[in-house]
Amino acid sequence: MNLTTSLRYVLLFGFIGVATSSKLNVTAIGSHGGRSRFECWQLSTPFSQSNQNGVVGTAASFLGDVTNMTYNVIPSGFDGGFHTTPVNQWTILLYGLAKLTLPDSDSLSVTTSGGEFSLLFVADTPPVSKQGHRNTFPGVTETIFLQIPTKNGAIPAHTVLSANSPCSAGEYTALRGLAGSG
C-alpha cells in the first residue's frame, strides 16, 4: 500500500468518525432568572446512520418522543406579541420568514427563513419565564411552521454552548459535512 492510498483510508475513516460522532447544534429559547434568552445547545445524542427505508445510511439525529404536532399558516405582517410557550416544543419553519426577539434586548434577535437554521427548541414556559419572547412574521407572503411538543414536556439532553446568544452559522457547519457522507 503506497502513501497516497494510506492517506485516502485515513481521511475516509477519519471523516466517517467525525460524521458519526457529530452532534446537532440548535438555537433554543431558554430562560434564566425568570427571563427568556437565546441559547445555543448541542444535543447529547450524536448523529447515527439511519436504518429507515429510503434514507438508509444517511445521518440521523433522534430528537425525542413528541406529541400533537400542529401545522401553522401565519399571514404576512402578523405580530404574535410577547408570550411564553405553552409547552416545551420543537418548531420548524417550513416556508416564509420569522423574527424572534426578547423583551430585554432590542439588539439581539433570531431571523430565519427555513433551512438548517429553522429548527428551534422553545422552552420558555410560564413556570420559568415571566414575559417570554415575541414572534413577528415580516415576510411578503405567509409563513408556515410546525409546532411539535415533546412528550411529557421533556427537554432533550444537551450542553449549553452559549448561554446568551443563538447558534452562529459556524456552529451549524457540521451539518454540511454530514450531508456529503450519506
DAZIRA-V611499 format. One record per residue. N is the residue number from 1. RES is the residue in three letters. PHI is phi in radians with two decimals (* if undefined). NEAR is the number of other ideal C-beta (glycine too) atoms within 8 Angstrom. Layout:
N/RES/PHI/NEAR  N/RES/PHI/NEAR
This chain:
1/MET/*/3  2/ASN/-1.53/5  3/LEU/-1.09/5  4/THR/-1.08/6  5/THR/-1.11/8  6/SER/-1.06/9  7/LEU/-1.12/8  8/ARG/-1.03/8  9/TYR/-1.13/8  10/VAL/-1.08/8  11/LEU/-1.13/8  12/LEU/-1.08/8  13/PHE/-1.23/8  14/GLY/-1.11/8  15/PHE/-1.14/10  16/ILE/-1.07/9  17/GLY/-1.08/8  18/VAL/-1.14/10  19/ALA/-1.11/12  20/THR/-1.46/10  21/SER/-1.78/8  22/SER/-1.16/12  23/LYS/-2.11/12  24/LEU/-1.39/9  25/ASN/-1.77/12  26/VAL/-2.39/11  27/THR/-1.36/13  28/ALA/-2.22/13  29/ILE/-1.84/16  30/GLY/-1.85/11  31/SER/-2.70/12  32/HIS/-2.68/7  33/GLY/1.06/4  34/GLY/1.43/7  35/ARG/-2.06/12  36/SER/-1.23/13  37/ARG/-2.68/11  38/PHE/-1.40/14  39/GLU/-2.40/15  40/CYS/-1.90/16  41/TRP/-1.87/15  42/GLN/-1.92/10  43/LEU/-1.15/13  44/SER/-1.27/8  45/THR/-1.41/8  46/PRO/-1.29/8  47/PHE/-1.05/12  48/SER/-2.29/9  49/GLN/-1.52/9  50/SER/-1.20/10  51/ASN/-2.04/4  52/GLN/-1.45/7  53/ASN/-0.90/4  54/GLY/1.60/4  55/VAL/-2.39/9  56/VAL/-0.96/9  57/GLY/1.55/6  58/THR/-1.52/8  59/ALA/-1.30/13  60/ALA/-2.44/10  61/SER/-2.17/11  62/PHE/-1.31/6  63/LEU/-1.70/7  64/GLY/1.86/8  65/ASP/-1.33/6  66/VAL/-2.30/11  67/THR/-2.51/7  68/ASN/0.90/5  69/MET/-1.18/9  70/THR/-2.16/7  71/TYR/-1.74/6  72/ASN/-1.96/8  73/VAL/-2.06/7  74/ILE/-1.95/10  75/PRO/-1.22/7  76/SER/-0.98/11  77/GLY/1.48/6  78/PHE/-1.15/9  79/ASP/-2.12/8  80/GLY/-1.35/8  81/GLY/1.15/5  82/PHE/-1.37/7  83/HIS/-2.79/9  84/THR/-1.61/11  85/THR/-1.40/13  86/PRO/-1.20/5  87/VAL/-2.57/8  88/ASN/-1.13/12  89/GLN/-2.74/11  90/TRP/-1.50/14  91/THR/-2.24/12  92/ILE/-2.33/10  93/LEU/-1.39/13  94/LEU/-1.66/9  95/TYR/-2.79/8  96/GLY/1.81/16  97/LEU/-2.49/10  98/ALA/-2.31/13  99/LYS/-2.20/11  100/LEU/-2.00/13  101/THR/-2.32/11  102/LEU/-2.06/13  103/PRO/-1.16/11  104/ASP/-1.67/4  105/SER/-2.57/8  106/ASP/-1.45/4  107/SER/-1.65/4  108/LEU/-1.89/9  109/SER/-2.59/9  110/VAL/-2.13/9  111/THR/-2.09/8  112/THR/-2.41/11  113/SER/-2.18/10  114/GLY/1.81/9  115/GLY/1.37/6  116/GLU/-1.11/6  117/PHE/-1.65/10  118/SER/-1.56/12  119/LEU/-1.52/9  120/LEU/-2.25/14  121/PHE/-1.96/15  122/VAL/-2.02/12  123/ALA/-2.33/12  124/ASP/-1.60/13  125/THR/-1.32/12  126/PRO/-0.93/6  127/PRO/-1.14/3  128/VAL/-2.05/8  129/SER/-2.39/12  130/LYS/-1.40/5  131/GLN/-1.92/8  132/GLY/1.35/12  133/HIS/-2.39/15  134/ARG/-2.16/13  135/ASN/-1.95/10  136/THR/-2.21/10  137/PHE/-2.25/17  138/PRO/-1.45/7  139/GLY/-1.20/10  140/VAL/-1.54/3  141/THR/-2.21/7  142/GLU/-1.11/11  143/THR/-2.04/15  144/ILE/-2.10/11  145/PHE/-2.54/13  146/LEU/-1.80/11  147/GLN/-1.95/10  148/ILE/-2.29/11  149/PRO/-1.09/13  150/THR/-1.44/16  151/LYS/-1.11/9  152/ASN/1.03/4  153/GLY/1.21/9  154/ALA/-1.08/9  155/ILE/-1.86/8  156/PRO/-1.08/12  157/ALA/-1.04/5  158/HIS/-2.77/10  159/THR/-2.05/6  160/VAL/-1.45/9  161/LEU/-1.47/10  162/SER/-2.51/9  163/ALA/-1.57/7  164/ASN/-2.40/7  165/SER/-2.76/9  166/PRO/-1.25/9  167/CYS/-1.13/12  168/SER/-1.55/8  169/ALA/-1.00/6  170/GLY/-1.13/5  171/GLU/-1.43/9  172/TYR/-1.83/12  173/THR/-1.11/8  174/ALA/-1.05/10  175/LEU/-1.10/9  176/ARG/-1.13/8  177/GLY/-1.17/12  178/LEU/-1.14/12  179/ALA/-1.07/8  180/GLY/-1.43/6  181/SER/-1.68/9  182/GLY/-1.36/8
